[in-house]
Amino acid sequence: MENYKISDSQLVSLYKNGSEEAFEELLKRHKSRVFTTIFLIVKDKYVAEDLLQEVFIKAIRTIKGGRYNEEGKFLPWILRIAHNLAIDNFRKDKRYPTIVMEDGSPVFNTMEFAEGSFESAQIRKETHVKLRELINELPEAQKEVLVMRHYMDMSFQDIAESTGVSINTALGRMRYALINLRKKMKQYNIAYDQNFYPR
């Protein structure tokens, strides 16, 4: 069959009906684009390769399980799976970033704990856990940009490319994420200035 003339949605249908060749064609068409999406986020070739496998395994399970209903939109659908898996990969990370609020104040300075007591380390850990919970409560688009910027050290250019929006939109989402986060932190009495922990 002349694969290049067959649409993605037709290939998905053929695969549902048992054609392994159809899925191989989908893989061939979109593998590099999916890999690039993941690599932009994780910045590690080996992690990206592992996640690439996971993406296509998840796609296979979804299609075989009859849960695929993105008719004619296979590429955006699989890129979204790739994007989410790459983000989730970082959510499991135990790193504690210093989040800077929109007024320029850090949530807290982790360097102050370098020589701190066990109690200080415990407070820091509990506060970071609470902070992650508050971040998870943010609207999806705001949470995404905040995680990418502070936990993953991505530039706004990379964030814009990875999420398919303009840099201005990415910056705007970041600003609203920080404003909303500050409101939530006030409710829980989490300070966000340099004096949060005594030196």
Protein Blocks (a to p, Z undefined) as FASTA:
>chain_A
ZZklpcfklmmmmmmnopaklmmmmmmmmmmmmmmmmmmmnopaklmmmmmmmmmmmmmm
mmmnopaccghilmmmmmmmmmmmmmmmmmmpcbdcddddfkopafbdfklmmmmcfklm
mmmmmmmmmmmmmmmmpcfklmmmmmmmmmnopafklmmmmnopafklmmmmmmmmmmmm
mmmmmmnopafbfklpaZZ
